[in-house]
């Protein structure tokens, strides 16, 4: 399960974008982990920002998607589980 402090996501502007690298740091996972999770439908899909080389267009996440995803997470209290 991805672990993130709510205050970190609360600090995101809902209309902004977050890079793949920044999202990976935010959730304390590697970019490859996020790629695997969005490929399986377990994490929001990024949007590609147009670039001169379409096959290398950078991935960005809509902050509103990250905020919504974070709200959907169910935290398990390991002391009572």
N, C-alpha and C positions, 0 to 999 in steps of 0.2 A: 504494500500500500504506500502511496506517496504521502509524505508527511510535510506539512507546511504550517507555519504560524499564520493565523488568521490576519494579524495586523499587517503582514507583508502583502497580502492580497488586497486588504482594505486600502492600502496606499496606492493602488493602481487606479489611474483615471479610466473610467468605464469606456471612454471613446478612444483610448489610446491603443497602441500596439506594443507587444513585447517580443523580442527576438527569441529564436530557438535557444540560443546559448543562455540568455537571461532567464528564460522560463525553466531551463534545466537547473540553473543555480537556485532559482526560487524554490523549486521542489526538491532540491538536493539529489538529483539524479543526473545521469549523462544524457546528452542529446540523443544518443542511440536508443536509450530507454524510452524517451518520449516518442521517438519515431515508431518503435515497436508498439507502444500503447495506442497511438492514434491509428496505426494500421489495423489493430484489433478492435477499434471502436471504444477503447477504454479511456481516451483522452481527447479533448477537442482537436479538430483538424486545423492546421494553420492555413493562412492565406499566403499566397506568393506575391511578392512585390515585383512588378515588371522590371527587368534589367536588360542590358545589352545582350546578354547571353541567357536566353530563356531556360536552358537546362541547368543553369546555376543560379536561378532566381532565389533570393533568400526567403526563408520561412519566417513568418511572424504570426503570433497569436493575437486575436482580438482580446483585449483586456476584459471585455464584457463576458467572453466565453470562459476565461480563466476564473473570473469571479463566480460565475454560475457553477462551473465545475467544482470549485472549492466548497460552495454551499452544499453541493450534492454529496460530498464525502461524509462518511460516517466514521467518527472517531471512536475507537475502542479503548475503554479504560482498562489497561493491562492489569491493574491491581484487582479488579473485580471480575475480569474475564477468566 
